[in-house]
Amino acid sequence: MSLTGALIASRSGLQAVSRWSETTAGNISNANTQGYVRRDVGFATQGGGSTSGVRVTGLSRESSAALAQMHREHLGMAATQSTVSALLEGYSAALGQPGDGTTLSDRLGALENSITALITDPGSGPRQREVLDAAQALTGTLNMLSDKLDDVSGAIRRDTTLEVERVNGIFGELAALNERINRMEPNTAAAAELRDRMDARLDALSQSMDFKVRERIDGGLDIFTQDGTAMVVGDRAETLEYDPVAGLSLGGIDVTPGAAPNRGISGGRLAGLMSLKDGTLPRFRLQLDEAARELVEGFSASDPTVAPGGVGLFTDAGAAYNPALREGLAGRIAVNDAVRPEAGGALWRLRDGIGAGAEGPAGGTATLESVLDGLALPGTYDPAAGLQDGVTVASFAAQLISDQQAVRSKAEGDLAGIRTASAAVAESRTQAEGVDIDSEMQRLLAIEQSYAANSKVLTTVARMIDDLLASI
């Protein structure tokens, strides 16, 4: 190699070392920066023949696509279960647990006990009042639970609207980042910074919905649902839309979780919201309405003074049960005004029957015994309620509580397990993509040695040239 070649080689070496040093220093300074992915510098031999050197091929991000995807999947699963658990928290508290004294089962038990007590002293006004109070407490519990479900439904509508707005905002940000990356020289520090920002937005998006990523030639990213429906392609972002009836759509394509299994979304907060809206809440409401229906029909049928199709102790807002109006019955069920003194009724009808035209003997128990026997009869329930058929209303109520409480309990249990797994994946991702200060300090030592070697070559060649010129 000629002196000129040596001079060029050492000069290129110093330039490469300078870039390496700058990148390593940047890694160290950003070691604690959230979302920062470690950078590295690529080198390649340049020139040939009698002249050679080194050149920087570009800057790369030490990212792990596999770990990033796994981490986002766990973030999405955690968001799904967290959404279910949080939205059902208030309702589950109102539903209560067996033995609380205020659950649907407890209210039914109190009503049965009060009827049994009244049979022992049917002429007692206070005991008649106890039956009325127990019946009103039972209907009040059903009304309250129905109202709580309405509250959850309202929260779902509100949260879904906000979540869709949030997702569309992220889509817009990703499209804008793609546009900037497309205009930028690849494999540069500026391009790497944009990719860091894009990864952060993808992490945020994963908590709303699941997706898959395809890298573009220019370094940007295209985003799709798991089955290929476009979300963001280049600088074009599709719009996610929500209709309370039709569900979620993306660019006109149905992506509602559960309703479009071939191309829908299945993770994140939106999946949790839609599973509650379309699956859990309708089942809960049907179970409550079926319990209310059995009370209205059962007490009417067991009261010998009530004609078929007539109104018994429990009513649909004062009317007899109409199968066409079952939906929402739990919110409308009420005690018949005929037994409520404050509404012009009389307590003695609890003893003598709702349809009794006149007060009977103070010791009469026939109607009470018939009603009590009716509570022990198995009922028939809608299979869509998902509970055991052919059981008493008390047993149905107990199943209802157990089934509904299990939904939130399962969500909380799943969430705990997912968070543990997510923390492990996040740690692996950090180790793969993050900055290890000790390793970077070792690189600085190597940089120092390389710089010293190139500097020495440069100094030596310069001295040799000076000596050569001096000898002429």
BELQUIWO-V126431 format. One record per pair of residues at least 24 apart in sequence whose C-alpha atoms are under 6 Angstrom apart, sorted by the first residue. I is the first residue (numbers start at 1). J is the second residue. Records with the same first field share a line. If there is no record, write none. Layout:
I: J ; J
//
This chain:
1: 50
5: 51
7: 458
9: 52 ; 53
10: 454 ; 458
12: 53 ; 54
13: 54
16: 56
31: 435
37: 433 ; 434
38: 62 ; 433 ; 434 ; 435
58: 187
59: 187 ; 188
60: 187
62: 433
63: 433
67: 429
71: 425
72: 203 ; 206
74: 422
75: 207
76: 206 ; 207 ; 267 ; 268
77: 267 ; 268
78: 415 ; 418
79: 207 ; 268 ; 269
80: 268 ; 269 ; 272
81: 411 ; 415
83: 269 ; 272
84: 272
85: 408 ; 411
91: 148
105: 397 ; 398
107: 138
119: 365
122: 363
123: 362 ; 363
139: 334
142: 330
143: 330 ; 331
146: 330 ; 331
171: 237
172: 237
175: 235 ; 236 ; 237
178: 220 ; 234 ; 235
179: 235
182: 218
207: 268
208: 268 ; 269 ; 270
209: 267 ; 268
210: 267
227: 263
283: 385
286: 385
287: 385
288: 330
289: 329 ; 330
292: 330
302: 370 ; 371 ; 374
303: 371
305: 353 ; 355 ; 356
306: 355
//
